[in-house]
Amino acid sequence: MYSFNCLVPYGYSVELRSGFLEVDSSAVAGGAFDEGLVLAPRRAVATRREPSTFPLRADFANLAVRRNLDLAGPVTLVQKEIFWGELTRAGEERIAFAATVDDSREGYAWFYLPGGAAGRFVPGSAAEFDAVSWHGDIPTRLVERRAAGITIVALSRLRIFTPDIPGAPASEISFRQGSGCSLAPSWLNVDALGVSGEARIRLEPMSQRLGNAASEHYRGSVPFDATFECEHEKAEGCVMVQWSSSAVHDSELGGALKLGGPSAATIPYRDLELTSTAGLVGGKIDLGGGPVVLDDWGVELAAGEPSEPAGALSVKTGQIIFTQAGIRERRHFDEPFALVWGEMLADGNIGELFFDYNSANQRFDGFLFTPHRVALSRHVPGTAGYLHVCGDNHFGFFGSKRLSIRDAKYIGDDPLGVHWGREVTLFPRAESGCEGSDLRLEKNWGTGLSTLDFEIAYDANDQDGFLGEGTVLLPEHFERPLPASIQIDRRAASIGFMGGTGSNFMLEAVDVGSASEVWGCIRIEENTLECMTIGFTLESAAQSAFGILGGAGEMIEAKLVVEPNVTTFSAAGLVYLDLSLGGSVTVNGSILLIADRGERSVFGDFQGEFDFGSLFAGFEANGHVNWFLSRETQYLQGRAGISVYGRSLGSGGVAGGIFIGNNVPKSAVWVMTDTSNKFAVNMASFPERITGVYGFGYADFGFDVGLFAGGIEIFAGVGVFLNMMGEGLSEVVGLPLPYVLANVGVGLHGEILWGLVSASAWVNLQMMLGDPFYFQGSAGLEGCVLWVICASVDVTVRLDGDGFDIY
């Protein structure tokens, strides 16, 4: 028997009991020892959880001697479980790990002793660990790596003695080879000062409680109900520990945390690591597989930056700390509310939450939203939790308003799919650090053209958008605000008018009529109100000058389209035009007016029938005329077909004209002064601004009696006017006086002797009754003989207050 202590690895004792050496040329050529034992250093490994004086022993029966005096061969461990940790300081030893060898496998342990000086086998990098393989010729592998000491290549159990799980003293996490768990490949090497090695474990989900609630620093109140489990793509194992001389070089545990309490969520984690004394540190929360629903609030924990962990698992304090995650509510908000720092406890309760309030692309029900505060409600058993968000909601056209939103989990029936698991209400008053909601929408549109004012509420029935009631004020068109309702959602805002009592309708300060039964709508797309469409009826009521009166028992259907610079008014029906002439003009047809806000005037046209019966019995017209309105002037004038007592003047078409005006500049009355009409009215005695009604028409007849052929043209016009105060004759005082204009003309033309002689004659008689009074007659004669010799003569006779004139 021969015993010795090793220098490499230091601390090993070897006892050789029998064997042989082959010597050739004074050198060892080989040999073997078939009986002996090896004792491992007590500073490296122990055989009990409480360190003792019993060292790890390995017996051998075939220890080969190589030419360089290396010893290598299989060994049998006397103690099948070994323990290691911090054993280098006497009296302060601490066991952190234990492993049981798989002695059912032949060649589960080996011993290698180099014959000369050699460095320690202590892997120090991932590459060095990855390079280790104990397949095939294991003695050769030991020599290649200079892995001196005892090397174990088959394990059946790994135990981790950690202070970070329930139990006192420190309890253990155990992985045992068998159903649902595999420790291959795993290996350990015992050198002078500790254990180097690697355990890679594949397993089905394994339950494990993590966290020592008895620790003074623990905040979670209960341990984590956790699992260790492997991801499908990690075939090499989800539990991995690497040791370098008993210090943990790298480690990884992964699985899921099953939280109870209000969260009732399962949260994946990975990269939970071990310290050299088996403390559990550094777990990473992994939400890459999808969001996690927090049950009490019905919201999700969503990953932030996809390439980064969502947060950290702190087993020592019973907390999950979220640093790259967010709270997401998909029903109403477009983006998650990102967390700068968020705490979740092992009992499922929520700790402090700090949000970064980055509002990029955030929308509430489709509206741009800038959050000022985000919080989850406190857990109240039996009550649905809610997400509380307050901030500025941008209503597009109406601007931003402050909202305090209670976004709760909805647990009722939802047959129409309205709620989608959520129910939103708004806090009207200050709540939990948020100001109350501002639910009044106001907007001045068109630089004073309109003021919209609404009180809104969240659309609880639709769970999307807002509803409200209020008024639309159009001071240039209606004397009182129009009642209206509003619906506003992510697509647009729609405003509908809700009827109402009579309100005078105006165009450019001209009173047009009394409006009632208002209807219509306003459509607002994004930030733009393009126009308003308003319909109403004009009722019979007293109006100012040039007002529209509804026909007796009749309603005039009218429509108003309001744009920023132009307003369009249209109406149809039986109306009266009141000109304060002792009667009114009956109009039956359609009206189209366009108001130009820049020009402060209204221009349009009217097509229909006119009845002047209250002023001139039997006098009617039918035509398409221009309509002009301003603050000072209003008129209708244009060509029209004229009839008297049912007899048309003219053979067809538009054979005359009409004028209906109030305070119209004389220069603008073109239909009475048409230069192409030899029967035009002489306007010399008219005031500079004219108020009245005038209509005229033609009738013509043809004849042929052989020697004489030709035609007769008859013209007739009649009008009623007012001599307005301050205009026209300076001596007019008091009330405006009416005066009547009659205009009659006759024309004759023909040929004699089959055209050898041609002649024409005409006469135009005008008479004004009232003040001023005048009578004027004009006549003309023209003739030609043989189409060569022609002559003409015109004469005018006038009688007025200044005397009798012929010219």
Secondary structure as UniProt FT lines:
FT   STRAND          2..7
FT   TURN            8..9
FT   STRAND          10..24
FT   TURN            25..26
FT   STRAND          27..39
FT   TURN            42..44
FT   STRAND          57..60
FT   STRAND          63..65
FT   TURN            67..68
FT   STRAND          71..77
FT   STRAND          81..86
FT   TURN            90..91
FT   STRAND          94..101
FT   TURN            103..104
FT   TURN            106..107
FT   STRAND          109..113
FT   HELIX           126..130
FT   HELIX           138..145
FT   STRAND          149..152
FT   STRAND          155..162
FT   TURN            163..164
FT   STRAND          171..176
FT   TURN            179..180
FT   STRAND          181..182
FT   STRAND          186..190
FT   STRAND          195..203
FT   STRAND          206..210
FT   TURN            213..214
FT   TURN            216..217
FT   STRAND          224..228
FT   TURN            232..233
FT   TURN            235..236
FT   STRAND          239..244
FT   TURN            245..246
FT   STRAND          247..258
FT   TURN            261..263
FT   STRAND          266..274
FT   TURN            276..277
FT   STRAND          280..281
FT   STRAND          283..285
FT   TURN            288..289
FT   STRAND          292..294
FT   TURN            295..298
FT   STRAND          299..303
FT   TURN            306..307
FT   STRAND          311..314
FT   TURN            315..318
FT   STRAND          319..322
FT   STRAND          325..328
FT   TURN            330..332
FT   STRAND          337..345
FT   TURN            346..347
FT   STRAND          350..355
FT   TURN            360..361
FT   STRAND          363..364
FT   TURN            365..366
FT   STRAND          367..376
FT   TURN            381..382
FT   STRAND          386..394
FT   HELIX           396..398
FT   STRAND          400..409
FT   TURN            415..416
FT   TURN            420..421
FT   STRAND          422..426
FT   TURN            432..433
FT   STRAND          440..445
FT   TURN            446..449
FT   STRAND          450..458
FT   TURN            460..463
FT   STRAND          466..473
FT   TURN            475..477
FT   STRAND          482..488
FT   STRAND          492..497
FT   STRAND          503..507
FT   TURN            508..509
FT   STRAND          510..525
FT   TURN            526..527
FT   STRAND          528..539
FT   TURN            545..546
FT   STRAND          547..550
FT   TURN            552..553
FT   STRAND          556..562
FT   STRAND          566..578
FT   STRAND          584..596
FT   TURN            597..600
FT   STRAND          601..611
FT   TURN            613..615
FT   TURN            617..618
FT   STRAND          619..630
FT   STRAND          634..644
FT   TURN            645..646
FT   STRAND          647..648
FT   STRAND          656..665
FT   HELIX           666..668
FT   TURN            670..672
FT   TURN            675..676
FT   TURN            678..679
FT   TURN            684..685
FT   STRAND          689..704
FT   STRAND          708..723
FT   TURN            725..726
FT   TURN            730..731
FT   STRAND          737..752
FT   TURN            753..756
FT   STRAND          757..769
FT   STRAND          774..785
FT   TURN            786..788
FT   STRAND          789..800
FT   TURN            801..802
FT   STRAND          803..806
//
